[in-house]
Amino acid sequence: MRPSAAHLAVLQAAHAIKRERIASGQGATLAELVARACVGLKVARNLVPNLTRRKKLCIVGERRVPGRNRPVKEYLPVGDDVAVVNDGRPTLDACLSGWLR
């Protein structure tokens, strides 16, 4: 099954947030992923648990945020920081670097 545009946008947002917060190890909340990926909250509410179940994202902890009574979950992407392409196919650079080895 090919990933949707929202799926790829959320994963790219998670990787970008991971790069920004590498020293602190702090993950991204659902609201931060929504804001960074420019997807709807309803879509992300269904998508993020599916990505967690499929081992694309992992829950790294919880933290308190203003405006919420309960702590919210923090998510980080699993695996290496791989450049995700919009259509799910590898980039030309990846193909050529594999071919030239």
TABELSUL-V74349 format. One record per residue. RES is the residue in three letters. PHI is phi as a letter, one per 20 degrees, with the letter a starting at -180 (none if undefined). BURIAL is # if it has 16 or more other ideal C-beta (glycine too) atoms within 10 Angstrom, else .. D_FIRST is the distance of its C-alpha to the first C-alpha in whole Angstrom. Layout:
# TABELSUL-V74349
RES;PHI;BURIAL;D_FIRST, RES;PHI;BURIAL;D_FIRST
This chain:
# TABELSUL-V74349
MET;none;.;0, ARG;e;.;4, PRO;f;#;6, SER;e;.;9, ALA;f;.;13, ALA;f;#;14, HIS;g;#;12, LEU;f;#;13, ALA;f;#;16, VAL;f;#;17, LEU;f;#;16, GLN;f;#;18, ALA;f;#;21, ALA;f;#;21, HIS;f;#;22, ALA;f;.;24, ILE;f;#;26, LYS;f;#;26, ARG;f;.;28, GLU;f;.;30, ARG;d;.;31, ILE;f;.;31, ALA;f;.;35, SER;e;.;34, GLY;m;.;31, GLN;e;#;31, GLY;e;#;27, ALA;d;#;26, THR;e;#;26, LEU;g;#;24, ALA;f;.;26, GLU;f;#;26, LEU;f;#;23, VAL;f;#;23, ALA;f;.;26, ARG;f;#;25, ALA;e;#;21, CYS;l;.;23, VAL;d;#;20, GLY;f;.;22, LEU;f;.;23, LYS;f;.;21, VAL;f;#;18, ALA;f;#;19, ARG;f;.;20, ASN;e;.;17, LEU;f;#;15, VAL;f;#;17, PRO;f;.;17, ASN;f;.;14, LEU;f;#;14, THR;f;.;17, ARG;f;.;16, ARG;e;.;13, LYS;m;.;15, LYS;e;#;15, LEU;c;#;18, CYS;c;.;21, ILE;e;.;24, VAL;d;.;27, GLY;r;.;30, GLU;c;.;31, ARG;b;.;34, ARG;e;.;36, VAL;c;.;35, PRO;f;.;38, GLY;n;.;38, ARG;c;.;36, ASN;e;.;38, ARG;d;.;35, PRO;f;.;34, VAL;d;.;30, LYS;f;#;27, GLU;d;#;27, TYR;c;#;23, LEU;c;#;23, PRO;f;#;20, VAL;e;.;19, GLY;n;.;20, ASP;f;.;21, ASP;e;.;21, VAL;d;.;19, ALA;f;.;19, VAL;e;#;16, VAL;e;.;15, ASN;g;.;15, ASP;d;.;12, GLY;n;.;10, ARG;e;.;13, PRO;f;.;16, THR;f;.;19, LEU;f;.;22, ASP;f;.;24, ALA;f;.;21, CYS;f;.;21, LEU;f;.;25, SER;f;.;26, GLY;f;.;24, TRP;f;.;26, LEU;e;.;29, ARG;f;.;30
